[in-house]
Amino acid sequence: MHFSIPETESRSGDGGGSAYVLRKEYGANVLPAFPPKKLFSLTPAEVEQRREQLEKYMQAVRQDPLLGSSETFNSFLRRAQQETQQVPTEEVSLEVLLSNGQKVLVNVLTSDQTEDVLEAVAAKLDLPDDLIGYFSLFLVREKEDGTFSFVRKLQEFELPYVSVTSLRSQEYKIVLRKSYWDSAYDDDVMENRVGLNLLYAQTVSDIERGWILVTKEQHRQLKSLQEKVSKKEFLRLAQTLRHYGYLRFDACVADFPEKDCPVVVSAGNSELSLQLRLPGQQLREGSFRVTRMRCWRVTSSVPLPSGGTSSPGRGRGEVRLELAFEYLMSKDRLQWVTITSPQAIMMSICLQSMVDELMVKKSGGSIRKMLRRRVGGTLRRSDSQQAVKSPPLLESPDASRESMVKLSSKLSAVSLRGIGSPSTDASASDVHGNFAFEGIGDEDL
């Protein structure tokens, strides 16, 4: 994820002032070193270098749950985003899509953060306050075939209007989707008419896109329930299908089960699923459970131009992102697995949210989230409610889609390339330790 820092922040040192406040509040040893400011005017190259340093600084701070929830830090990020794009605070209409393509138009301020916009969308749809926490806003890029490529989940500190308009392309949209992984929470959502309709529309859409895997017989049963308008029964059957409720990413490359293997990654049900086609073999799938990931990290690198050398006049290469996780293959064998994808940060956020959800459930907590009550004002919302439209009947399943088989009931039986710690200059602080990691014996694999 990239944060845009206004040039005035880089020169004036306002960012440094925010860092000082954070150090005073949480202690100097907690924060990474703030990028130093130069006394003289910066050249364009130096401005860009400092901009990148500030981005890295903020990403480092954002990884800490305590610091990331700091209003001092978040207000700095919001101000930086708004000033960078030179967007004045004013009321605007913002378009948010549902998974089935239905448009929801809400009135917000350009300075409204993600939670403000989410609450405005919920109010427009008449979604109860205690179900707001079950949904999130996602920034996506709409492809030519109408499918979505997920850019990122909009974070609390973001200004959705500024985020989507700053990209200056009609391809980028904001989409509302459910934000939990455990299908057991569906029961809470389905208790409400609007929640049921949102979940139903998303599921139909995911089946149509091929994200949820169905056989011809299952498809026939689903279509029959759809014709009867039996939405709950439709969802109960859908819950039994492979990849129900998963987020699907664009095709990418992994070193599993061999180097430079083309894969399609999906996240859901406390796992990362890798679909791949090995030479001369049918489409296969391997699953990595989040409870068997000891840790993970995202690293970035800029490939050198051909010839292996770089020079100031050659321009900058495209940044390559990698998600690497250390996986418990057997009782006493940990293995690093690396996925190279522009969506690596999004994958990492999915992993973290899965762990958070597991820990909340383990402690007996709930993901229900009441509407945040504001002091000194309320959101500007339309009084009219908008209904969630029913999706069209399911089309016949695509005959070109092949069924998949599991790579193995034992991942240790798969020939994996042995690698050590990923080659990177990332420090130990960049590694995300997994509090849901469990020691598992061979008999459990």
GULUM-748325 format. One record per residue: residue number from 0; residue in three letters; x, y, z of N, C-alpha, C in turn. Coordinates in steps of 0.1 Angstrom, whole numbers. Each point is the difference from the previous one (the first is absolute). Example, Ala and Ser with C-alpha at 12.3 -4.5 7.8 and 13.67 -1.06 7.14 Angstrom:
2
0,ALA,132,-57,78,-9,12,0,9,12,0
1,SER,-4,11,-7,9,11,0,-8,11,8
//
This chain:
445
0,MET,9,-12,0,-9,12,0,9,12,0
1,HIS,-4,10,-8,8,13,0,-8,11,5
2,PHE,7,8,8,-6,12,6,6,12,-7
3,SER,-9,9,-5,5,12,-6,3,11,10
4,ILE,12,6,0,3,10,10,2,13,-7
5,PRO,-7,10,4,1,13,-6,14,6,1
6,GLU,4,8,-10,13,6,0,2,9,12
7,THR,-10,6,4,1,9,11,3,-7,13
8,GLU,-5,-13,1,3,-8,12,15,-3,0
9,SER,5,-3,-12,14,-4,-1,10,12,3
10,ARG,-5,12,-3,9,12,2,-2,6,14
11,SER,-12,1,4,-3,8,12,3,-8,13
12,GLY,-1,-14,-2,3,-8,12,-13,-3,8
13,ASP,-12,3,-5,-12,-3,8,0,-15,3
14,GLY,4,-8,-10,1,-14,3,8,-3,12
15,GLY,12,7,1,8,-2,12,-6,4,13
16,GLY,-9,11,-1,-7,4,12,-10,-11,5
17,SER,-6,-7,-10,-9,-11,4,8,-11,6
18,ALA,12,-3,-6,8,-10,6,4,3,14
19,TYR,3,13,3,4,4,13,-11,-3,10
20,VAL,-13,4,-4,-11,-3,8,-2,-15,3
21,LEU,2,-8,-10,-1,-14,2,11,-6,9
22,ARG,12,5,-1,11,-4,9,-3,4,14
23,LYS,-6,12,2,-3,5,13,-11,-9,6
24,GLU,-9,-4,-8,-12,-8,5,4,-14,2
25,TYR,8,-6,-8,3,-15,1,14,-3,4
26,GLY,9,10,-1,14,-3,4,9,-1,-13
27,ALA,12,5,2,9,1,-12,4,-14,-5
28,ASN,1,-10,9,5,-13,-4,-11,-7,-9
29,VAL,-12,4,1,-11,-7,-8,0,4,-14
30,LEU,4,12,-3,-1,5,-14,13,-2,-8
31,PRO,-1,-3,-13,12,0,-8,5,15,-2
32,ALA,12,1,-4,6,13,-2,-7,8,-11
33,PHE,-3,12,3,-7,9,-10,10,5,-10
34,PRO,-3,-1,-13,10,5,-10,4,14,2
35,PRO,13,3,1,5,13,3,-4,10,-11
36,LYS,-1,13,4,-3,11,-9,12,8,-3
37,LYS,2,4,-13,11,8,-4,-3,15,2
38,LEU,11,7,2,-2,15,2,-2,8,-12
39,PHE,5,-5,-12,-2,8,-12,-11,-6,-8
40,SER,-3,8,-11,-11,-4,-9,4,-14,-6
41,LEU,-10,-8,-2,2,-13,-6,-1,0,-15
42,THR,8,-8,-7,-2,-2,-14,-12,-9,-2
43,PRO,-5,0,-12,-12,-10,-3,4,-14,4
44,ALA,12,-4,-3,4,-14,3,1,-2,15
45,GLU,4,10,8,1,-1,14,-14,0,7
46,VAL,-9,8,-6,-14,0,4,-6,-14,-1
47,GLU,2,-6,-12,-5,-14,-2,6,-10,10
48,GLN,13,2,2,7,-9,9,-6,1,14
49,ARG,-2,12,5,-6,2,13,-14,-5,1
50,ARG,-7,2,-11,-14,-5,-1,0,-15,2
51,GLU,9,-7,-6,1,-15,1,4,-3,15
52,GLN,9,7,6,4,-2,14,-12,1,9
53,LEU,-8,11,-2,-12,2,8,-10,-11,-2
54,GLU,-2,-5,-12,-9,-11,-2,5,-13,7
55,LYS,13,-3,0,5,-11,7,-2,2,15
56,TYR,3,12,5,-2,3,14,-15,-3,4
57,MET,-9,5,-7,-14,-2,3,-5,-14,0
58,GLN,5,-8,-10,-3,-14,-1,5,-7,12
59,ALA,12,4,5,6,-7,12,-8,3,12
60,VAL,-5,12,2,-8,4,11,-13,-7,-1
61,ARG,-6,0,-12,-13,-6,-2,-1,-14,4
62,GLN,11,-8,-1,0,-14,4,-2,-2,15
63,ASP,3,10,8,-2,-2,14,-15,4,3
64,PRO,-8,-10,6,-14,3,3,-2,12,9
65,LEU,9,2,10,-2,11,9,2,13,-7
66,LEU,11,1,-7,4,13,-7,-10,2,-12
67,GLY,-4,-11,-7,-9,2,-11,-13,5,4
68,SER,-4,-2,12,-13,5,5,0,14,6
69,SER,12,6,-1,2,13,6,-7,11,-9
70,GLU,-8,8,6,-7,10,-7,10,11,-5
71,THR,10,2,8,11,9,-5,6,-4,-13
72,PHE,3,-13,-1,6,-5,-12,-10,-1,-12
73,ASN,-12,-4,3,-10,-1,-10,-4,14,-6
74,SER,-1,10,9,-4,13,-5,11,6,-9
75,PHE,13,-4,4,11,4,-9,-1,-6,-14
76,LEU,-4,-13,0,-1,-7,-13,-12,6,-8
77,ARG,-11,3,7,-11,5,-8,3,14,-5
78,ARG,7,8,8,3,14,-5,10,-1,-12
79,ALA,10,-9,2,9,-2,-11,-6,-4,-13
80,GLN,-10,-9,1,-7,-5,-12,-8,12,-7
81,GLN,-7,7,8,-8,11,-5,8,11,-6
82,GLU,11,4,7,9,11,-5,7,-4,-12
83,THR,4,-13,-1,8,-4,-12,-8,2,-13
84,GLN,-13,-4,1,-9,1,-12,-6,14,-1
85,GLN,2,9,10,-5,13,0,-16,0,-1
86,VAL,-6,-8,8,-14,-2,0,-6,8,12
87,PRO,-8,10,-3,-6,8,11,-11,-8,7
88,THR,-3,3,12,-11,-7,7,-13,5,-4
89,GLU,-8,-8,-6,-13,3,-5,-9,-12,-2
90,GLU,-13,2,-1,-9,-11,-1,-1,-5,-15
91,VAL,1,-13,-2,0,-6,-13,-9,-12,0
92,SER,-2,-5,-12,-7,-13,-2,10,-11,-3
93,LEU,0,-11,7,9,-10,-2,-7,-13,-4
94,GLU,5,-7,-11,-6,-12,-4,7,-12,6
95,VAL,-8,-9,6,5,-12,6,-8,-12,-7
96,LEU,7,-10,-4,-6,-11,-7,-2,-12,10
97,LEU,-11,-7,-2,-2,-13,6,7,-11,-9
98,SER,1,-12,6,7,-10,-8,-7,-4,-13
99,ASN,-13,3,-1,-7,-4,-12,0,12,-10
100,GLY,7,10,3,1,12,-9,-10,11,2
101,GLN,-9,-2,10,-10,10,3,7,12,6
102,LYS,-4,12,-4,7,13,5,-8,6,11
103,VAL,7,4,10,-5,7,12,6,14,0
104,LEU,-8,10,-1,6,14,0,-3,6,14
105,VAL,11,4,7,-1,6,13,6,14,0
106,ASN,-5,9,9,5,13,1,9,0,12
107,VAL,13,4,-2,10,0,10,9,13,-2
108,LEU,9,2,10,10,11,-2,12,-6,-6
109,THR,8,8,-7,13,-5,-6,9,-4,12
110,SER,-2,5,12,9,-2,11,-5,-12,9
111,ASP,-12,-6,-4,-5,-12,7,9,-12,-1
112,GLN,3,-6,11,9,-12,-1,-8,-12,-3
113,THR,6,-12,-1,-6,-12,-4,-12,-4,8
114,GLU,1,1,13,-11,-4,9,-12,9,-2
115,ASP,2,13,-3,-11,9,-3,-8,-4,-12
116,VAL,8,-3,-11,-6,-4,-12,-8,-13,1
117,LEU,7,-10,7,-7,-13,3,-13,2,7
118,GLU,0,9,10,-13,2,7,-10,7,-9
119,ALA,4,9,-9,-9,6,-9,-6,-10,-10
120,VAL,8,-9,-4,-5,-11,-9,-10,-8,7
121,ALA,3,-4,13,-9,-9,8,-13,7,2
122,ALA,0,14,3,-12,7,2,-9,1,-13
123,LYS,7,1,-11,-7,1,-13,-7,-14,-3
124,LEU,6,-11,4,-6,-13,-3,-9,-4,12
125,ASP,0,7,11,-8,-3,11,6,-12,7
126,LEU,13,-2,0,7,-11,7,1,4,15
127,PRO,-4,-8,9,1,4,15,14,3,4
128,ASP,1,9,10,13,4,5,8,-12,5
129,ASP,-6,-10,6,8,-10,6,5,-10,-10
130,LEU,-3,2,-13,5,-9,-11,11,7,-8
131,ILE,2,13,3,10,8,-8,14,-7,0
132,GLY,4,-5,12,13,-6,1,2,-13,-8
133,TYR,-11,-5,-5,1,-12,-8,4,3,-15
134,PHE,1,13,-3,2,3,-14,12,11,-1
135,SER,6,0,-11,11,10,-2,0,5,-14
136,LEU,7,11,-2,1,6,-14,14,-4,-6
137,PHE,-1,-4,-12,12,-4,-7,3,9,-13
138,LEU,12,3,-2,4,7,-12,3,-10,-10
139,VAL,-7,0,-12,2,-11,-10,3,7,-14
140,ARG,5,-8,-9,2,4,-13,-9,-9,-9
141,GLU,-9,6,-7,-10,-8,-8,7,-3,-14
142,LYS,1,-13,-3,6,-4,-12,-10,1,-12
143,GLU,5,-3,-12,-9,1,-12,-11,-10,1
144,ASP,2,-12,6,-10,-10,0,-10,2,12
145,GLY,2,11,7,-10,3,11,4,-5,13
146,THR,11,-8,1,5,-5,13,8,10,8
147,PHE,1,-2,13,7,9,8,14,-5,4
148,SER,10,9,-1,13,-3,5,2,8,13
149,PHE,2,-6,11,1,7,13,13,7,2
150,VAL,-1,13,2,12,9,2,3,-1,15
151,ARG,-10,3,8,2,0,15,-13,2,7
152,LYS,0,-4,12,-11,3,9,2,14,5
153,LEU,-9,9,-1,1,13,5,2,1,15
154,GLN,11,6,4,4,1,14,-8,11,7
155,GLU,1,0,13,-8,10,8,5,14,-3
156,PHE,14,1,-2,5,14,-2,-2,6,-14
157,GLU,-5,-8,-9,-2,4,-14,-12,9,-1
158,LEU,0,8,-11,-11,8,-4,-5,-6,-13
159,PRO,-11,-8,0,-4,-8,-12,-1,9,-12
160,TYR,-7,12,1,-2,8,-11,13,4,-7
161,VAL,10,4,9,13,4,-5,7,-11,-6
162,SER,-1,-12,6,8,-12,-4,-5,-4,-14
163,VAL,-13,0,-3,-4,-5,-13,1,11,-11
164,THR,-2,13,4,1,10,-11,14,3,-3
165,SER,9,-1,9,14,3,-3,6,-10,-10
166,LEU,-6,-11,-2,5,-10,-10,-3,5,-14
167,ARG,-10,9,-1,-3,6,-13,-3,-10,-11
168,SER,-8,-10,3,-3,-11,-10,-14,-5,4
169,GLN,-8,-2,-10,-14,-6,3,1,-15,3
170,GLU,12,-6,-2,1,-14,3,0,-3,15
171,TYR,3,10,8,1,-2,15,-14,3,6
172,LYS,-4,-9,9,-13,1,6,2,-3,15
173,ILE,-11,4,8,-1,-4,14,-11,-11,1
174,VAL,3,-11,6,-10,-11,0,-2,-4,15
175,LEU,-13,-3,3,-4,-5,14,0,-15,-1
176,ARG,7,-6,9,0,-15,2,0,-3,15
177,LYS,-3,-13,3,1,-4,14,15,0,3
178,SER,3,2,13,14,1,4,4,-11,10
179,TYR,-8,-10,2,4,-11,9,3,-13,-8
180,TRP,6,-10,7,4,-12,-7,-8,-12,4
181,ASP,-4,-1,13,-7,-11,5,-14,0,-4
182,SER,-5,-10,-8,-14,0,-5,-10,-1,12
183,ALA,5,-4,12,-10,-1,11,-6,14,3
184,TYR,7,11,-3,-5,13,2,-11,4,-10
185,ASP,-2,-9,-10,-11,3,-10,-13,0,7
186,ASP,-1,-8,11,-13,-1,7,-4,14,5
187,ASP,10,8,6,-3,13,5,-6,9,-12
188,VAL,7,-1,-11,-3,9,-12,-14,-4,-5
189,MET,-3,-13,-1,-12,-5,-6,-12,3,8
190,GLU,2,4,13,-12,3,8,-7,12,-5
191,ASN,7,9,-7,-5,12,-5,-3,-1,-15
192,ARG,-11,6,-5,-4,0,-14,11,6,-9
193,VAL,5,11,4,10,7,-9,13,-8,1
194,GLY,4,-4,11,12,-9,1,-1,-12,-8
195,LEU,-11,-7,0,-3,-12,-8,2,3,-14
196,ASN,-6,11,-5,0,4,-14,14,3,-5
197,LEU,8,7,9,14,3,-4,8,-12,-1
198,LEU,-1,-10,10,7,-12,-1,-4,-9,-11
199,TYR,-13,0,-3,-5,-8,-12,5,6,-13
200,ALA,0,13,-2,5,6,-12,14,-2,-2
201,GLN,8,0,11,15,-2,-1,3,-14,-4
202,THR,-8,-10,6,3,-14,-3,-4,-3,-15
203,VAL,-11,5,-5,-4,-3,-13,11,6,-10
204,SER,5,12,3,10,6,-8,13,-8,0
205,ASP,4,-5,12,12,-8,1,-1,-13,-8
206,ILE,-12,-6,0,-2,-12,-7,1,2,-15
207,GLU,-6,11,-5,0,4,-14,14,2,-5
208,ARG,9,6,9,13,3,-4,10,-12,1
209,GLY,-5,-11,5,8,-12,1,9,0,13
210,TRP,-3,9,9,8,1,12,-4,-11,10
211,ILE,-13,-4,0,-5,-11,8,-1,-12,-10
212,LEU,6,-11,4,1,-12,-8,-13,-8,1
213,VAL,-7,-3,-11,-12,-8,1,0,-11,-11
214,THR,-6,-11,3,-2,-11,-10,-13,3,-7
215,LYS,-3,-7,-11,-12,1,-7,-12,-2,8
216,GLU,1,-11,9,-12,-3,8,-2,10,11
217,GLN,11,5,6,-2,11,10,-6,13,-7
218,HIS,5,2,-12,-5,12,-7,-15,-2,-3
219,ARG,-5,-12,-3,-14,-2,-3,-8,2,13
220,GLN,5,-4,11,-7,1,13,-1,15,4
221,LEU,11,7,-2,1,15,3,-11,7,-9
222,LYS,0,-3,-13,-9,7,-9,-15,-3,4
223,SER,-2,-12,5,-14,-4,4,-4,9,12
224,LEU,9,1,10,-3,8,12,-1,15,-4
225,GLN,8,4,-10,-1,14,-4,-14,3,-6
226,GLU,-5,-9,-8,-13,1,-7,-11,1,10
227,LYS,2,-7,12,-10,0,10,2,12,10
228,VAL,10,8,-3,3,11,9,2,-4,14
229,SER,7,-12,1,4,-5,14,14,4,3
230,LYS,1,13,4,14,5,1,8,-6,12
231,LYS,-6,-3,11,7,-6,11,4,-14,-4
232,GLU,-8,-8,-6,3,-13,-4,11,0,-11
233,PHE,-1,10,-9,11,2,-10,13,2,7
234,LEU,1,9,10,12,3,7,5,-12,8
235,ARG,-9,-8,6,4,-12,8,7,-10,-9
236,LEU,-5,-1,-12,7,-9,-10,13,5,-4
237,ALA,0,14,-3,12,6,-4,11,-1,10
238,GLN,-3,0,13,10,-1,10,8,-13,0
239,THR,-6,-10,-6,7,-13,-1,9,-1,-12
240,LEU,0,11,-9,8,-1,-12,14,5,3
241,ARG,10,-5,-8,14,4,1,1,15,-4
242,HIS,7,7,8,4,14,-2,-12,9,2
243,TYR,-10,-4,7,-11,9,4,5,10,10
244,GLY,-3,13,-3,5,11,8,14,4,-2
245,TYR,7,-6,-10,14,3,-2,2,13,-8
246,LEU,11,7,2,5,10,-9,9,-6,-10
247,ARG,-2,3,-13,9,-5,-10,9,11,-6
248,PHE,12,-4,-2,10,10,-5,4,-3,-14
249,ASP,7,9,-6,4,-2,-14,11,-11,-1
250,ALA,1,-6,-12,10,-10,-3,14,6,4
251,CYS,8,-8,6,13,5,4,10,-12,0
252,VAL,11,1,7,11,-10,-1,4,-4,15
253,ALA,3,-13,2,4,-4,13,12,-10,-2
254,ASP,6,-3,11,11,-10,0,-6,-14,5
255,PHE,-13,-1,-1,-7,-12,5,-7,-6,-12
256,PRO,1,-13,-3,10,-10,6,13,1,-7
257,GLU,3,9,-9,13,2,-6,2,14,-4
258,LYS,12,4,-3,3,14,-3,-8,5,-12
259,ASP,-5,13,1,-7,7,-11,-12,-7,-4
260,CYS,-8,-5,9,-12,-8,-3,-12,10,-1
261,PRO,-7,0,-11,-12,9,-2,-11,-5,9
262,VAL,-6,9,8,-10,-4,10,-11,10,0
263,VAL,-11,-4,5,-11,10,4,-3,-2,15
264,VAL,2,11,7,-2,-1,15,-14,5,4
265,SER,-5,-7,9,-13,4,6,2,-1,15
266,ALA,-7,10,7,1,0,15,-14,-1,6
267,GLY,0,-9,10,-13,-2,7,1,-12,9
268,ASN,-10,-2,9,-1,-11,9,13,-3,7
269,SER,7,10,4,13,-1,8,11,-7,-8
270,GLU,0,3,-13,11,-6,-8,2,8,-13
271,LEU,12,-2,-6,3,4,-13,-1,-12,-9
272,SER,-7,1,-11,-2,-11,-10,8,4,-12
273,LEU,9,-9,-5,7,2,-12,-4,-10,-11
274,GLN,-6,5,-11,-4,-8,-11,10,1,-11
275,LEU,5,-12,-5,11,0,-9,-2,-11,-10
276,ARG,7,1,-11,0,-10,-11,14,-5,-2
277,LEU,3,-12,5,13,-5,-2,2,-5,-15
278,PRO,12,0,-5,2,-5,-14,-6,-14,-2
279,GLY,-9,-1,-10,-6,-13,-4,-10,-5,10
280,GLN,-4,8,10,-9,-5,10,-13,9,0
281,GLN,-10,-4,7,-12,7,1,1,11,10
282,LEU,-10,9,1,0,11,9,0,-5,14
283,ARG,9,4,9,1,-5,13,-1,12,11
284,GLU,-1,-4,12,-1,10,11,8,-4,12
285,GLY,7,10,6,6,-3,13,-4,11,10
286,SER,-2,-4,12,-5,9,10,9,2,11
287,PHE,2,12,5,9,4,11,-9,6,11
288,ARG,-1,-8,11,-8,5,11,8,11,8
289,VAL,-8,10,4,7,11,7,5,-4,14
290,THR,-6,-10,6,5,-5,13,13,-7,-1
291,ARG,5,-3,-12,12,-7,-2,11,10,-6
292,MET,-3,13,-1,9,10,-4,7,6,13
293,ARG,13,-3,1,6,6,12,1,15,0
294,CYS,3,5,-12,1,14,-2,0,3,-15
295,TRP,-2,13,-4,1,3,-14,4,15,-1
296,ARG,4,4,-12,4,14,-3,-2,3,-15
297,VAL,-1,13,-2,-1,5,-14,13,8,-3
298,THR,6,-3,-11,13,7,-3,-2,5,-14
299,SER,8,11,-3,-1,6,-14,14,1,-5
300,SER,1,-1,-13,13,2,-7,-3,6,-14
301,VAL,11,7,-5,-1,5,-14,10,-7,-8
302,PRO,-5,-9,-9,9,-7,-9,9,9,-8
303,LEU,13,-4,-1,10,8,-8,-3,-1,-14
304,PRO,3,10,-8,-2,-1,-15,9,-11,-5
305,SER,-3,-4,-12,8,-10,-7,15,4,0
306,GLY,9,-9,3,14,4,1,4,0,15
307,GLY,-9,1,9,3,-1,14,5,12,7
308,THR,0,12,-7,4,12,6,-10,10,-2
309,SER,0,10,9,-10,11,-1,8,13,-1
310,SER,-7,10,-6,6,13,-1,-11,10,1
311,PRO,3,13,5,-10,10,1,-8,3,-12
312,GLY,5,-3,-12,-7,4,-12,-9,-11,-5
313,ARG,0,-12,6,-7,-11,-5,-15,-1,5
314,GLY,-4,8,9,-13,-1,5,-1,-10,11
315,ARG,-12,-1,6,-2,-9,11,-8,-12,-4
316,GLY,5,-12,5,-8,-12,-4,-12,-1,9
317,GLU,-9,-9,-4,-12,-2,7,2,-8,13
318,VAL,-6,5,11,2,-7,12,-6,-13,1
319,ARG,7,-10,4,-5,-14,1,-3,-3,15
320,LEU,-12,-5,3,-4,-3,13,0,-15,2
321,GLU,4,-4,12,0,-14,3,-6,-2,14
322,LEU,-9,-10,2,-4,-5,13,7,-13,2
323,ALA,7,0,11,7,-13,4,-5,-4,14
324,PHE,-3,-13,2,-4,-5,13,7,-12,3
325,GLU,3,-2,13,7,-12,5,-11,-10,4
326,TYR,0,-12,-6,-11,-9,2,5,-13,6
327,LEU,-9,-5,9,3,-13,7,-4,-11,-9
328,MET,9,-6,-7,-3,-11,-10,-2,-13,8
329,SER,8,-2,10,-1,-12,8,4,4,15
330,LYS,0,-10,8,2,3,15,12,8,2
331,ASP,11,-3,-7,13,6,3,6,7,-13
332,ARG,-9,4,-9,6,6,-12,-8,12,-4
333,LEU,7,11,1,-6,13,-5,6,4,-14
334,GLN,-9,5,-8,4,3,-14,-5,14,-4
335,TRP,9,8,-6,-4,13,-5,-7,-2,-14
336,VAL,-11,6,-2,-7,0,-13,-2,14,-4
337,THR,3,3,-13,-1,14,-4,-10,2,-12
338,ILE,-8,10,1,-9,3,-11,3,14,-5
339,THR,3,1,-13,3,13,-6,-12,5,-7
340,SER,-5,11,5,-13,6,-5,-1,15,3
341,PRO,-5,8,-9,-3,14,3,-10,2,12
342,GLN,-7,-11,3,-10,0,11,5,-6,13
343,ALA,13,-1,1,6,-6,12,-4,7,13
344,ILE,-1,13,0,-4,7,12,-15,-3,4
345,MET,-8,-1,-10,-14,-4,2,-1,-14,6
346,MET,8,-9,-5,1,-14,5,4,0,15
347,SER,10,9,3,5,1,13,-11,5,10
348,ILE,-8,10,-5,-11,5,8,-10,-10,2
349,CYS,-3,-9,-10,-9,-11,2,4,-9,10
350,LEU,13,-4,0,6,-9,10,-2,6,14
351,GLN,3,12,2,-1,7,13,-14,0,5
352,SER,-9,3,-9,-14,0,4,-6,-14,4
353,MET,5,-10,-7,-3,-14,4,5,-3,14
354,VAL,12,4,2,6,-3,14,-8,8,10
355,ASP,-3,13,-3,-8,8,10,-13,-7,3
356,GLU,-7,-5,-11,-13,-6,2,1,-13,8
357,LEU,11,-8,-2,2,-12,8,2,3,14
358,MET,8,11,3,3,3,14,-12,6,7
359,VAL,-9,7,-7,-12,6,6,-9,-12,3
360,LYS,-1,-9,-9,-9,-12,2,5,-8,12
361,LYS,13,-2,1,6,-8,10,-2,6,14
362,SER,-1,13,0,-2,7,13,-14,2,4
363,GLY,-9,-5,-9,-14,1,2,-7,13,-3
364,GLY,8,8,-8,-5,13,-4,-9,0,-12
365,SER,-5,11,-4,-9,1,-12,5,11,-9
366,ILE,-3,-2,-13,4,10,-10,-11,10,-2
367,ARG,-11,-1,7,-11,10,-1,6,14,4
368,LYS,-4,10,-7,6,13,2,-11,10,-1
369,MET,-3,7,11,-10,10,1,4,13,-8
370,LEU,-9,7,-4,3,13,-7,7,9,9
371,ARG,11,6,-5,8,9,8,-7,13,1
372,ARG,-3,4,13,-7,12,2,10,12,0
373,ARG,-3,10,-8,8,11,-1,-4,12,9
374,VAL,9,7,5,-3,12,8,1,12,-8
375,GLY,-10,8,0,0,13,-7,-4,-1,-14
376,GLY,-7,-10,-4,-5,0,-14,-4,-14,-4
377,THR,-7,-1,-11,-4,-13,-6,3,0,-14
378,LEU,-1,-11,-6,3,-1,-14,-11,6,-9
379,ARG,4,5,-12,-10,5,-9,-5,-11,-9
380,ARG,-12,-5,3,-5,-11,-8,-13,3,-6
381,SER,-3,-8,-11,-13,1,-6,-10,-7,8
382,ASP,-12,5,1,-11,-6,8,-6,-12,-7
383,SER,2,-1,-14,-6,-11,-7,9,-12,1
384,GLN,-7,-12,1,7,-12,1,0,-7,-14
385,GLN,10,-8,-2,2,-7,-13,0,-15,2
386,ALA,-9,-7,-7,-1,-14,2,11,-7,-8
387,VAL,4,-12,5,10,-8,-7,-7,-8,-11
388,LYS,3,2,-13,-7,-7,-10,4,-15,-1
389,SER,-10,-8,-3,3,-15,-2,8,-2,-12
390,PRO,10,-9,0,8,-2,-12,-7,-9,-9
391,PRO,4,0,-13,-7,-9,-10,3,-15,3
392,LEU,-7,-9,-6,2,-14,2,14,-4,-4
393,LEU,5,-10,6,13,-5,-3,1,-5,-14
394,GLU,10,3,-7,2,-6,-13,6,-14,1
395,SER,0,-7,-11,5,-14,0,15,1,3
396,PRO,5,-10,7,15,1,4,8,-1,-13
397,ASP,12,7,1,9,1,-11,6,-14,-2
398,ALA,-2,-6,-12,5,-13,-2,16,-1,-1
399,SER,6,12,-2,14,1,-1,7,-1,14
400,ARG,-8,2,11,5,0,13,2,-15,4
401,GLU,13,-3,4,3,-14,3,-2,-1,15
402,SER,-3,-13,4,-1,-3,15,15,-1,5
403,MET,2,3,12,13,0,6,1,-12,10
404,VAL,12,-5,1,3,-10,10,10,6,10
405,LYS,0,-5,12,10,4,10,13,-5,-4
406,LEU,11,8,2,13,-4,-3,4,-12,8
407,SER,-4,0,13,3,-11,9,-7,2,13
408,SER,-3,-11,7,-6,2,13,11,3,10
409,LYS,13,-2,-5,12,4,8,8,9,-8
410,LEU,1,13,4,9,9,-8,14,-5,0
411,SER,4,-7,10,14,-5,1,3,-10,-11
412,ALA,-11,-6,-6,2,-9,-10,3,6,-14
413,VAL,-2,13,-1,2,8,-12,14,4,-1
414,SER,6,-1,-12,14,4,-1,1,15,-1
415,LEU,5,6,11,1,14,1,15,4,0
416,ARG,2,11,-7,14,5,-1,4,5,14
417,GLY,11,-5,5,5,5,13,6,13,-1
418,ILE,-4,10,8,6,13,0,1,4,14
419,GLY,9,9,3,2,6,13,-8,12,1
420,SER,4,9,9,-7,13,1,1,8,-13
421,PRO,-11,6,-4,0,7,-13,11,10,-1
422,SER,5,2,-12,11,9,-2,-6,14,0
423,THR,3,8,10,-6,13,2,8,8,10
424,ASP,-1,13,-1,7,9,10,-10,3,11
425,ALA,-11,-6,1,-10,3,10,6,-4,14
426,SER,-3,8,9,4,-2,14,-10,-10,7
427,ALA,4,-4,12,-8,-10,7,-14,7,4
428,SER,0,13,1,-12,7,4,-10,-1,-11
429,ASP,4,-3,-13,-10,-1,-11,-7,-14,0
430,VAL,4,-9,9,-6,-13,0,-13,0,9
431,HIS,-11,-5,-5,-12,-1,8,0,-13,7
432,GLY,1,0,13,-1,-12,8,-15,-4,1
433,ASN,-2,-13,0,-14,-5,0,-4,-6,13
434,PHE,-9,7,7,-4,-4,13,-10,-12,-1
435,ALA,-4,-3,-12,-9,-12,-1,8,-12,-5
436,PHE,13,1,-1,8,-11,-4,0,-12,10
437,GLU,-2,-12,-5,-2,-12,9,11,-10,-4
438,GLY,6,-6,10,9,-11,-2,-9,-13,-4
439,ILE,4,-6,-12,-9,-10,-5,9,-13,-2
440,GLY,-4,-11,4,7,-12,-3,-3,-6,-14
441,ASP,8,-10,-4,-1,-6,-13,-14,-6,-2
442,GLU,-6,-5,11,-13,-7,-1,-11,10,-2
443,ASP,3,13,2,-11,10,-3,1,7,-13
444,LEU,11,-4,-8,2,7,-13,-8,-8,-11
//
